[in-house]
Amino acid sequence: MGYLAIGVVLIVIGFVATGSCPYKNIDLLNDVVFVLTWPVGLARYVVAGSMTPLTWLHQQACESGMGNYRAAFLR
């Protein structure tokens, strides 16, 4: 249960603590996938990648989600 709670808290932090959010990610499926896979994203984009934690959370909450970023990242 704590695992899911951490994912939800990360989504909330992304919406309220990462700056202005003009294009809120309202895709519920995208957010559910983020909550379920947040450790993988954290390891890939923050630990092994070049994103800061706040940039990673902002991307999910305010920039159409990590799914769209991942597609651009892989090109």
N, C-alpha and C positions, 0 to 999 in steps of 0.2 A: 504494500500500500504506500509506503514511503517513496518508492521509486516513481509512482504515478503522481504523487503529491509534488515531488521535486519538479517534474515536467510541467505541471500546471503552474507552479510558482514561477518557473522560467518564462512561460508564456506571459504571465501577468507582468513580470519585470520588463519584458520586451515592450509591452504596450505602454507602461507608465513611466519607466525610468531611463529610456534610451533617447530622449529628445522628441522633437515633433514627429507626428505620425499621420501625415496627410492621406496615405493610402493604406488604411488598416486591412490586414489580411482577414477576411471574413469567411474564408473557405474552411469549414468545420473539419472536413476530412484531412486537409493539409495540417491543421493544428493537432488532430488526433495522432497522425503519423509522427509529428514532431514530439509529442508527449511520450509516445511509445519508444521512440528511437533516439532520444536526446543524447545518451552517452556516446553513440556512434558519431553523431554530428559534432559533439564537443571534441571528441578525439580527432576527427578528420579536419575540421575547419579551424579549430582554435589551437589544439595542442600540436598537431602536425602541419597545420596550414598557417595562413598569414592573418587570419581574422582575430580581432580582440573579442573577448566574451560579450561585450556590449554590442559590438557590430554584428555578431552572430545572432544575438537575440533581436536586435532591430531588424535585421534581414527577415527573420521569421515573422515578426509581428507587423511590420510596417512596409515591407518591400515585396509583397506577394509571396512570401514564404521561401523556405530553403529549396523546395522542389524546383522552382524556376532558376534559382541561383545555381543549383547542382547541374542543370542542363547547360548553362553557360560556362560553368567551371570545367566541364568535361570536354568542351570543344577545343 
